[in-house]
Amino acid sequence: MNIPKTKRTPATNSLSDAPGARRGRTRERALLVQLRFPGLHVEAELEELKLLTRSAGAEVCGVLTGRRERPDVASYIGKGKAEELRDLVQLEKADVAIVNHDLSPAQERNLEKIAGCRVLDRTGLILDIFAQRARSHEGKLQVELAQLDHLATRLVRGWTHLERQRGGIGLRGPGETQLETDRRLIRERVKHLNRQLEKVRAQRESRRKARHKIPIPTVSLVGYTNAGKSTLFNRLTGAGVYAADQLFATLDPTMRRVLLPGNTDIILADTVGFIRHLPHGLVEAFKSTLEEVAEADLLLHVVDGASPERHEQIEQVRVVLKEIGAEAIPQITVFNKIDLSGESPRAERAHIDRVFVSAQTGDGLGLLVEALAEHFRRARVSCHLRLPPDAGRLRALLYEHLHVMRESLTERGEWLLELELTEADLAWLHSLPDFVAERMLQPEPQPLARTGS
């Protein structure tokens, strides 16, 4: 997040896009701006802004706060506060001012003129962090698309020669300003990125359909950023996914197969963390990634149990889940970090499933695994099948992919199987070409000669 002290160019507004930003020679000095509006919890907002700034690689050199009833149209923070910001920038030798609110392009430019330094709003800061964290091809495409969407309204003319071409002998005729050129280039790049993302989405959809052919339920980890989702994912799967005490440490979804007690397989998915005021452009850009959450059979909502803002964070996660159409999916709430909160490991299943664990120490993980197993046991129904002697291939498939409880053999050589099935299992069973429901589904078991269990 290095920002050289040079004249601003019109083609970038992201910290990670600045020349030399990726070389990491020095850390930018960032001055934070937070206004107090009615009903706003400034302390929590400011603490989160500090975490975001450090996650982007900057050093917090000062904080400017103020109180307003409503934002100023011209500069958001008001002329007097903007001049105070200018003085503080000079005093602290700040490279960038980060305003913890969404600024319009005009407000951002006006603040830059007054403060004499680069200005980023909250959306620009989050986009910068996402740009640094994206590792997969899809993640990079999604972040770039969101950045261009944010940048498109922030293009300004930077040089006098970029004005519309002046007339003259041999120079008269239609021309194009640099601003128009930049906008056209951005539109073309956005079209290219959307085409690339369509291909990636098609591949993801193909993989999702392939997973659905095998009836293994998917469990997605969701939660506020830095709640410990990746650490919990590593504990449950041994995957070794990158986990750190920073916001948005993990962007790209990771999936692993996990065997639960009772011989139940699940696919566990680690996804991007949520945050309050998550930019809508990011939700749109990461739609294909977030679809993994919307398609899940169960959500593990991981909560930072040691955070004083945990109740508000839970509500923020619910807001995002509703936005992506995942609010109706069953949930188990996992209160993490009991090693910091002082809670004891336990499971509560009165009205909603709640489990208290520490992903860092491993305390309570056994209770969580048992809660997962119990959830899928509750979702199962008992089913009895009668298979003819020539259905050996179908029988092998059932043993490979379903939970066969008992098997018996009739005098005519038919297999009588008792299975525990979810709705997805039953749908998969009906999709098999060798399965004939009218002949094979039995209302009651009819064991004659027991051969195994």
Secondary structure as UniProt FT lines:
FT   TURN            10..11
FT   HELIX           15..17
FT   TURN            19..23
FT   STRAND          29..36
FT   TURN            38..39
FT   HELIX           42..55
FT   TURN            56..57
FT   STRAND          59..67
FT   TURN            73..75
FT   HELIX           79..92
FT   STRAND          96..99
FT   HELIX           105..115
FT   STRAND          118..121
FT   HELIX           122..133
FT   HELIX           137..151
FT   HELIX           152..154
FT   HELIX           160..162
FT   TURN            169..171
FT   HELIX           178..213
FT   TURN            214..215
FT   STRAND          218..224
FT   TURN            225..226
FT   HELIX           229..237
FT   TURN            247..248
FT   STRAND          254..260
FT   TURN            261..263
FT   STRAND          264..270
FT   TURN            276..277
FT   HELIX           280..285
FT   HELIX           287..294
FT   STRAND          298..304
FT   TURN            305..306
FT   TURN            308..309
FT   HELIX           310..323
FT   TURN            324..325
FT   TURN            327..328
FT   STRAND          331..336
FT   HELIX           338..341
FT   STRAND          346..348
FT   STRAND          353..356
FT   TURN            359..361
FT   TURN            363..364
FT   HELIX           365..378
FT   STRAND          381..387
FT   TURN            389..390
FT   HELIX           392..401
FT   STRAND          403..409
FT   TURN            411..412
FT   STRAND          415..421
FT   HELIX           423..431
FT   TURN            433..434
FT   HELIX           437..440
FT   STRAND          441..442
FT   STRAND          449..452
//
